[in-house]
Amino acid sequence: ADLAVAETLAWRVALAVDRARLYEEAREANRRKDEFLAVVSHELRTPLAPLLTWAEILRRRPDAAHARQAADVIERNIRILRGLISELLDLASITGGKMRLERAPHDLSDIVREAAEDLAPQAIEKGISLELRPATEPLPVEVDRLRLVQVVTNLVFNAVKFTPPGGGITVTTGRAGNQACLGVRDTGAGIAPDFLPHVFEMFRQGEEGARRVQGGLGIGLALARQITDLHGGDIEARSEGAGRGAEFIVRLPLREPEVAVQDLRLPLDVSPAVLEDTRVLLVEDVADSREAMREMLEQFGARVVPANDGRDALQKLDGAAADLVVCDLRMPTMDGFEFVRRLRADPKRAELPVVAVSGFGSEESRSACREAGFDAYLAKPVDSSTLVASIRNALRARRQAS
């Protein structure tokens, strides 16, 4: 009887301990999520402040000198906002198991060079040396180029963020057996030993003040790990401790050597007349967005016909020919999906290329656009070089298919 009582008591104690542990874990998870939401609010408000300030300055003093300075500030902060929103959408896609990869053959060193060179100006501005040491041999991998660029960008940006002026960052690529390897080493803040096992966890940033004041959502490394995992690779963090720098290593499966690696991207041409005499039907219900995009396209030589929604666009096509359509998705009366469905059902217009431009940046939106018959999908805000390149690619692809 005493043994039975002891066993019952032990079981109850174990159950109580387990419940207490689960409670603490849940409370810690909620605390981290609350903190993450506070960080998101702060990071979104920060770039909005100079946008509002410069709008007020231009309203009072709309001279050329102030306009140029305002344009630089506006562009820089819009890119920051776009990056934050993209990270949040990627987070939603990954946690929901909805991120899809569009794999193609590439050379790892080419992708790493592209991403690292894009961040070189930030390193130079901060007084940090950024050295790229690519492999001397090809490193053929089958990856989603944009997603892998995102991994490299997150790792190098993280290094720039936590490396003080006068420090250095080294980015390397190489081969280890049947794996292609990327290494990003910095001489920055380092990682405390007790935090190293948690460095890739979602909603986690180092608790040390040096890492807390640097800004960002704290999900870049988590996204890097998730994207690497989706490619069948792995990622590792190394550091000898706080103040002693850090190194991140990504390993990806190599392709079979007999498969040729090629970059399928078209050369980017954004000369002033690159769209000269191209007839573009622009479908957008928000007047400010429509006029801004119209001005952008006309600067590259396009002849733009604006339309307020899908129904208006179909009516415009009855009266004027178009070489291509740039179309928003969410519009009153007739949205972009219904418009493109009707377009594809019309034998006379079924081959007209249509580029979707939308504020919805999720993987579901991209997939829905492909299934509906759009030739390309761009998430707002879109810069001129990306829009022009997408238009040229869509026109060329349709010509080659005909």
GIGIVEN-V455267 format. One record per run of one state. SS is the DSSP state (@ for helix, = for strand, . for the rest). FROM is the first residue (numbers start at 1). LEN is the number of residues. Records with the same first field share a line. If there is no record, write none. Layout:
BEGIN
SS: FROM-LEN  FROM-LEN
END
This chain:
BEGIN
.: 1-1  61-3  96-8  127-2  134-6  144-1  163-5  177-2  187-6  197-12  213-7  231-3  239-7  254-25  284-3  300-3  308-2  320-4  328-8  346-7  359-4  373-3  380-4  402-1
@: 2-59  64-32  108-19  145-18  193-4  209-4  220-11  287-13  310-10  336-10  363-10  384-18
=: 104-4  129-5  140-4  168-9  179-8  234-5  246-8  279-5  303-5  324-4  353-6  376-4
END
